Amino acid sequence: MISIISLCGIVFGLGLLIFLAYKGHSIIWVAPVCAIIVAAFSGLNLLDAYMGDYIRGTAEYIISWFPAFFLGAVYGKIMDMTGSARSLANKIVSLIGPKFALLAVVLPCLLMTYGGISLFVVVFVIYPMGYAIYREANLPRTLLPGAIAFGAFGITMTAIPGTPQIQNIIPTTYYGTTATAAPMMGIVAAILIAVPGYIYLDWRIRRARKKGLGFVEDPKFVERSENDKPLPSWHWLCGLIPLIVVVLMLNVLPDILRKNGIVDWNANQSIVVALVAGIFVTCLMNINQAKTLLPAINKGADGSLTAIMNTACAVGFGSVVKIVPGFLLLKNAMLNMPGSILFSESVAVNVLAGATGSASGGMSIALEALGPQYLEKAIETGTNPELLHRIASLASGGLDTLPHNGAVLTLLAVSNCKHKESYLDICVTSCIIPVVVSVLLALVWGLFL
């Protein structure tokens, strides 16, 4: 009976977490309150649950991932404030032109996020450009958030092998894999997400044109004049070269050092080295903007605290959930689901990512609780752990983009669009399609390959 009551507490706590986060309340206080509610339903000592399990789970996540969050935020902010990211985006736009407005927005997002730039930074960099592109193409401004989300929130965060995004690094801790795990599955997933997503957004544009809908100015948007900070024509290379350096340092250098018996870095160490290299190269190429570099580092450092705290608090909530009796019922249900462990993992990560509104937070909770059992079953059944890695990464980038997701709320706030105006496109391309693809691939690879 206590397990059933405890399970009800988990459901209620998760529901309250989603509701309060959707309403815009900070997860830094929402998560512990909801964790205490879960503990109360299970009859646990509330003070012990908060001071012990919740704080421990939050702290352990920060200890493990703070270097990646900190360096990633600093790297992204330097790319932003020096104009490197903007120059690269401008170059891509100049090559594509407003005739292909959708591609001109999506492509820079893909390139920047694959190069390790935080999707939050990408939102702030790309929106002013997308605004100008959609205005020149006379497309409804409300379609712009969907295009940005499609480019920044999914494919290069979870699917394409070798991405330095945190969602692709976390599984390495649990499965002993690398950032390039399961390349074939990753590439197939990227295609299955990209093609229907792009077709859908293009259909939305053509439909809007048939209806005679055009661009409407955003009364709150003030365009920043780039003439205040003129940059040389070659400056787009300052945006491209650091991205290449980060990807190569993450995926190529560690293998070279390992094969030559010099050093064997784990994924956490590799991402730190890669991001430090990206920061160094960006600073070196923008040495003429020396006065901008220190303020950029300061702002990046400050921003990293909010980012990691939001995620860590969600993980802390999960740390309380996984010790209550009701979670054992959920755990057994997940592990004994019909089908393969890939399908079970896909469902578990999707559900928890949706519940927390965080891809990395939900995946961390799922893998912390179930990762060892999945790995054990993989070894027993001869399943390659790389497949578990890629499915976990793919599944984290689906239900996480429900309306209460922090990146979604930020994107809509920056673009001054309401959920009812723009969320449908975000939902289709960054939530529905990725969920279907992650579950489908889990079934196919689990049953037939």
C-alpha positions in Angstrom: 0.0 0.0 0.0 2.8 2.4 0.9 4.3 1.8 -2.6 1.1 2.9 -4.3 0.8 6.0 -2.1 4.4 6.7 -2.8 3.8 6.3 -6.5 0.9 8.8 -6.3 3.3 11.2 -4.6 5.8 10.9 -7.4 3.1 11.6 -10.0 1.8 14.6 -7.9 5.3 15.9 -7.4 6.2 15.7 -11.0 2.9 17.3 -12.0 3.4 20.2 -9.7 7.0 20.6 -10.9 5.8 20.9 -14.5 2.9 23.2 -13.6 5.1 25.6 -11.5 7.9 25.6 -14.1 5.4 26.3 -16.9 4.1 29.3 -14.9 7.6 30.7 -14.9 8.7 30.0 -11.4 12.4 29.3 -10.7 13.2 25.6 -10.5 15.8 26.4 -7.9 13.0 26.6 -5.3 10.3 24.6 -7.1 12.5 21.4 -7.3 13.2 21.1 -3.5 9.6 21.9 -2.6 8.3 19.2 -5.0 11.0 16.8 -3.7 9.8 17.3 -0.1 6.2 16.6 -1.3 7.4 13.3 -2.8 9.2 12.4 0.4 6.1 13.3 2.5 3.9 10.9 0.5 6.4 8.2 1.3 6.6 8.9 5.0 10.3 9.9 4.9 12.0 12.3 7.3 11.6 15.6 5.4 14.7 17.3 6.8 16.8 14.2 5.9 15.3 14.0 2.4 16.1 17.7 1.8 19.5 18.1 3.6 20.6 14.6 2.6 19.4 13.1 -0.7 18.3 16.3 -2.4 21.4 18.4 -1.6 23.7 15.4 -2.3 22.2 14.8 -5.7 22.4 18.4 -6.6 25.9 18.8 -5.4 27.2 15.6 -7.1 25.8 16.8 -10.4 27.5 20.2 -10.0 30.8 18.5 -9.1 30.7 16.3 -12.2 29.5 18.8 -14.8 30.4 22.3 -13.6 33.6 22.5 -15.7 31.7 21.7 -18.9 28.9 24.2 -18.1 31.3 26.9 -17.0 33.7 26.6 -20.0 30.8 26.1 -22.4 29.2 29.3 -21.2 32.4 31.3 -21.4 33.2 30.0 -24.9 29.7 30.9 -26.1 29.8 34.4 -24.6 33.2 35.2 -26.1 31.9 34.0 -29.5 28.9 36.3 -29.0 30.5 39.5 -27.6 33.4 39.5 -30.0 31.0 39.3 -33.0 32.6 36.0 -34.1 29.3 34.0 -34.1 27.4 36.9 -35.7 30.0 37.3 -38.4 29.8 33.6 -39.3 26.0 33.7 -39.3 26.1 36.8 -41.5 28.4 35.0 -43.9 26.1 32.1 -44.2 23.1 34.3 -44.8 25.0 36.3 -47.5 25.7 33.0 -49.3 22.1 31.7 -49.0 20.1 34.9 -49.2 16.5 35.6 -48.1 15.1 33.5 -50.9 15.8 30.5 -48.7 14.9 32.2 -45.5 14.3 29.0 -43.6 17.6 27.5 -44.5 19.4 30.8 -43.8 18.1 30.6 -40.2 18.4 26.8 -39.6 22.0 26.3 -41.0 23.8 28.8 -38.7 22.0 27.3 -35.7 23.1 23.8 -36.7 26.7 24.8 -37.3 27.0 26.8 -34.0 25.4 24.2 -31.8 27.5 21.4 -33.3 30.6 23.6 -32.6 29.7 23.6 -28.9 28.0 26.9 -28.5 25.1 26.9 -26.0 21.7 26.9 -27.6 20.8 29.9 -25.3 23.6 31.9 -26.9 22.5 30.8 -30.3 19.0 32.1 -29.7 20.3 35.6 -28.8 22.7 35.6 -31.7 20.4 34.3 -34.4 17.1 36.0 -33.6 18.2 39.5 -34.7 19.4 38.0 -38.0 16.4 35.9 -38.5 14.2 38.9 -37.8 15.9 40.8 -40.7 15.8 37.8 -43.0 12.1 37.1 -42.4 11.3 40.8 -42.8 13.0 40.9 -46.2 11.3 37.7 -47.2 8.0 39.0 -45.9 7.3 36.0 -43.8 5.3 36.0 -40.5 7.6 36.7 -37.6 5.7 34.1 -35.5 7.2 31.4 -37.7 10.8 32.4 -36.7 10.9 30.7 -33.3 10.1 27.3 -34.8 13.0 27.6 -37.3 15.4 28.6 -34.6 14.3 25.8 -32.3 14.6 23.3 -35.1 18.2 24.3 -35.8 19.3 24.7 -32.2 17.3 22.4 -29.9 17.8 18.9 -31.3 19.8 17.4 -34.1 23.2 18.7 -33.2 22.5 18.4 -29.5 21.6 14.7 -29.5 21.9 13.0 -32.8 25.0 13.8 -34.8 28.0 11.9 -33.5 30.8 13.9 -32.0 28.8 16.9 -30.8 30.3 18.5 -27.7 26.9 19.4 -26.3 26.4 18.1 -22.7 23.5 15.8 -23.8 25.9 13.8 -25.8 28.6 13.7 -23.1 26.6 12.6 -20.0 26.0 9.0 -21.3 29.7 8.4 -21.6 29.9 8.4 -17.7 27.5 5.5 -17.4 28.4 3.4 -20.5 32.1 4.0 -20.9 31.5 5.3 -24.5 32.8 8.3 -26.4 31.1 11.3 -28.0 31.0 9.5 -31.4 29.1 6.5 -30.0 26.8 4.6 -32.5 27.6 6.8 -35.5 25.2 5.0 -37.9 22.3 5.3 -35.6 23.1 8.9 -35.0 23.3 9.8 -38.7 20.0 7.9 -39.4 18.3 9.7 -36.5 19.6 13.1 -37.8 18.1 12.4 -41.2 14.8 11.2 -39.9 14.5 14.3 -37.7 15.8 16.8 -40.2 13.9 15.9 -43.3 10.3 15.8 -42.0 11.1 18.8 -39.7 12.3 20.9 -42.6 9.4 19.8 -44.9 7.0 20.8 -42.2 8.4 24.2 -41.6 8.6 24.9 -45.3 5.0 23.8 -45.6 4.1 26.3 -42.9 5.8 29.1 -44.8 4.1 28.2 -48.1 0.7 28.0 -46.3 1.3 31.4 -44.7 2.1 32.9 -48.1 -1.1 31.4 -49.7 -3.1 33.0 -46.9 -1.5 36.4 -47.7 0.2 36.6 -44.3 3.4 38.7 -44.1 5.9 40.2 -41.8 4.6 42.3 -38.9 7.1 44.3 -36.9 7.8 43.5 -33.3 7.1 46.7 -31.3 9.5 45.6 -28.5 12.4 44.7 -30.8 15.2 47.2 -31.2 17.7 46.3 -33.8 21.3 46.7 -32.7 23.4 48.6 -35.2 26.4 46.5 -36.3 28.0 49.7 -37.5 28.9 50.5 -33.9 31.3 47.6 -34.0 32.7 47.2 -37.5 34.5 44.0 -38.1 36.9 43.0 -41.0 35.5 41.0 -43.9 37.5 37.9 -42.8 36.1 37.9 -39.3 33.6 35.1 -40.1 36.6 32.8 -39.9 36.8 33.8 -36.2 33.4 32.1 -35.9 34.2 29.0 -38.0 37.7 28.0 -36.9 37.0 27.8 -33.1 34.0 25.5 -33.9 36.2 23.2 -35.9 38.9 23.2 -33.2 36.4 22.2 -30.5 35.0 19.3 -32.5 38.5 18.0 -33.5 39.9 18.4 -30.0 36.9 16.4 -28.6 36.8 13.6 -31.1 40.2 13.3 -32.8 42.9 14.3 -30.3 41.9 11.9 -27.5 42.0 9.0 -29.9 45.5 10.0 -31.1 46.8 10.3 -27.5 45.2 7.0 -26.4 46.6 5.0 -29.4 50.1 6.3 -28.8 49.9 5.5 -25.1 50.4 9.1 -24.0 47.3 9.7 -22.0 43.7 8.2 -21.8 41.2 11.0 -21.1 37.6 10.2 -20.2 34.8 12.2 -21.8 34.7 14.8 -19.0 38.4 15.5 -19.4 38.1 15.6 -23.2 35.3 18.2 -23.2 37.2 20.4 -20.8 40.3 20.3 -23.1 38.2 20.9 -26.2 36.4 23.9 -24.7 39.6 25.4 -23.3 41.1 25.1 -26.8 38.1 26.8 -28.3 38.3 29.6 -25.8 42.0 30.1 -26.5 41.6 30.1 -30.3 38.7 32.5 -30.1 40.6 34.9 -27.8 43.7 34.6 -30.0 41.8 35.4 -33.2 40.1 38.4 -31.5 43.2 39.8 -29.7 42.4 43.1 -31.3 39.3 43.2 -29.1 41.2 42.6 -25.9 38.9 45.0 -23.9 35.9 42.8 -24.8 37.5 39.5 -23.8 37.5 39.9 -20.0 33.9 41.2 -19.8 32.8 38.3 -22.0 34.5 35.8 -19.7 32.9 37.5 -16.7 29.4 37.3 -18.2 29.9 33.7 -19.4 31.0 32.7 -15.9 28.0 34.4 -14.3 25.6 32.8 -16.8 27.0 29.3 -16.2 25.9 29.4 -12.6 22.2 29.8 -13.5 22.4 27.1 -16.2 24.0 24.5 -14.0 21.9 25.3 -11.0 18.6 24.9 -13.0 19.7 21.5 -14.2 21.3 20.3 -10.9 18.1 21.2 -9.0 16.1 19.0 -11.3 18.6 16.2 -10.8 18.3 16.8 -7.0 14.5 16.3 -7.3 15.2 13.0 -9.1 17.6 11.9 -6.4 14.7 12.1 -3.9 12.3 10.4 -6.3 14.6 7.4 -6.8 14.8 6.5 -3.0 11.1 6.4 -2.3 9.2 3.0 -2.5 7.0 4.1 -5.4 10.0 4.5 -7.7 10.8 0.8 -7.3 7.4 0.1 -9.0 8.4 2.5 -11.8 11.8 1.1 -12.1 10.6 -2.5 -12.4 7.9 -1.4 -14.9 10.6 0.2 -17.1 13.0 -2.7 -16.8 10.3 -5.2 -17.6 8.7 -3.4 -20.5 8.1 -5.5 -23.5 10.8 -5.1 -26.1 14.4 -4.4 -25.8 16.3 -2.4 -23.2 16.7 0.3 -25.9 13.0 0.8 -26.0 12.8 0.8 -22.2 15.6 3.4 -22.0 13.9 5.6 -24.7 10.7 5.7 -22.7 12.4 6.3 -19.4 14.5 9.2 -20.6 11.7 10.8 -22.6 9.4 10.7 -19.6 11.9 12.2 -17.1 13.2 14.8 -19.6 9.6 15.9 -20.1 8.8 15.9 -16.4 11.8 18.1 -15.5 11.7 20.2 -18.6 15.5 19.5 -19.0 17.2 17.2 -21.5 20.4 16.8 -19.4 18.5 16.8 -16.1 16.0 14.1 -17.2 18.6 12.0 -18.7 20.8 12.2 -15.7 18.0 11.1 -13.4 17.1 8.2 -15.7 20.7 7.0 -16.1 21.6 7.5 -12.4 18.7 5.2 -11.5 18.6 2.7 -14.3 22.0 3.1 -16.2 23.8 0.3 -14.3 20.9 -2.1 -14.9 20.8 -1.2 -18.6 24.5 -1.7 -18.9 24.3 -5.1 -17.1 21.5 -6.3 -19.4 23.4 -5.0 -22.5 26.4 -7.1 -21.5 24.1 -10.2 -20.9 22.4 -9.8 -24.2 25.4 -8.8 -26.3 24.0 -5.3 -27.0 26.6 -2.7 -27.8 26.6 0.0 -25.0 27.1 2.6 -27.7 23.5 2.0 -28.7 22.4 2.8 -25.2 24.4 6.0 -25.3 22.8 7.2 -28.5 19.3 6.3 -27.6 19.7 8.1 -24.2 21.0 11.2 -26.0 18.2 11.1 -28.6 15.4 10.5 -26.1 16.6 13.4 -24.0 15.9 15.8 -26.8 12.2 15.1 -27.2 9.7 15.7 -24.4 12.1 18.1 -22.8 10.8 20.8 -25.1 7.3 20.8 -23.6 5.9 24.3 -22.9 7.7 24.6 -19.5 11.2 24.0 -20.9 13.6 26.9 -20.1 15.0 27.2 -23.6 11.5 27.3 -25.1 10.5 30.1 -22.6 13.7 32.0 -23.4 13.2 31.7 -27.1 9.6 32.9 -26.9 10.5 35.8 -24.6 13.4 36.9 -26.9 11.1 36.8 -30.0 8.2 38.4 -28.1 5.8 35.6 -29.3 3.2 33.7 -27.2 2.9 30.0 -26.9 -0.3 30.0 -28.9 1.4 31.9 -31.8 4.6 29.9 -32.1 4.8 26.9 -29.9 3.1 24.5 -32.4 6.1 24.7 -34.7 8.5 24.2 -31.8 6.4 21.2 -30.6 6.2 19.5 -34.0 9.9 19.8 -35.0 11.6 19.7 -31.6 9.3 17.5 -29.6 6.9 15.2 -31.6 9.3 14.2 -34.4 12.3 13.5 -32.1 10.2 11.5 -29.7 8.8 9.4 -32.6 12.3 8.9 -34.0 13.9 8.0 -30.7 11.2 5.4 -30.0 11.2 4.1 -33.5 15.0 3.6 -33.7 14.9 2.0 -30.2 12.4 -0.6 -31.5 14.2 -1.2 -34.8 17.7 -1.5 -33.4 16.4 -3.5 -30.5 14.3 -6.0 -32.4 15.9 -6.4 -35.8 19.6 -5.5 -35.5 
